[in-house]
Amino acid sequence: MSLMLSALMIVQVLSALAIIVLVLLQQGKGADMGSAFGTGSAGSLFGASGAANFLSRTTKWAAVVFFASTAGLAYVTHKGGNAPTLDTGVMQGYQAPADKSVPQAPGSAPVPAPAPQGDASVPAVPSVPAPAPTAPAKPDASVPQAPATSSQPAAPVKPATPAK
């Protein structure tokens, strides 16, 4: 299994490098404009238009090999066989903390964790009621306040009559 994985990985890397090189060798669509002004080279190793066909076909087959090796790597790595599954994720070495209490805000009094009762996956209702919220602090005089709202609705405004 390891030999197949290594072989597929080598094929994938080589096909990826081939795609990169082949794409960089190809000319863009507007590259033929230079030859009209005498700066382009009409002759090449593959003929006037043979290079474009050769490079584009070779790029196509390199992409086919790349996608086939990708599918092969996916199959070999995630094959549902008898082998134990290796956990190679981000959380591989994570150990849950032993203290399962809820973190408290700085400056607040710690609340003791209730004793587990019955099903541990369902949180228990705290036996001590939460402390009453304190009164809000006095507003700062340097901060402008919103205007007071009256409890009576505003008087309706009559639409203006056009002048005759």
C-alpha positions, 0 to 999 in steps of 0.5 A: 500500500505504501509503494502505491501511495509513493508512486502516485505521489511521484506521478502527481508531482511530476504531472503538476510540474509538467502542467506548470512548464507547459502553460508557461511555454504557451503564447497568449492569444494576443502574441500573434500581433507582434509578428505583424509588426516584424517583432515576432518569430514566424519559424519555430521548432514545431512549425508556424502553428504546430507548437500551439497544437503540440503544447496544448495537447500535451497540457491536456494529457498532463492534466488528465494524468494529474486528475487521475493521480489525484483520484487514485491518491484519494482512493488509496488514502481513504480506502475503507479496509481493515487497516486502522484509520490514522487520525492526521487532522488538526486536532490530532494531539488535543487533550480535553482539559480536566476542568470543565467549568465555564470560564468567568469574566475578570473581576467576577466571583467564581461560581462553583460547578454543580455536581453532575446528576443523571445524564452528564450531557445535559447541563443542570439548573444551578441551585444558587440564583444568579446575582441581581444586576447592579444599577447602571453607573451615573452617566458622564456629564461630558457625554451628550444625552439623547433627548427625552421622549414624551409619552404623548404622540406629536400633533398631526401636521396638516398638509400645506395648501398650494397658493392660488 
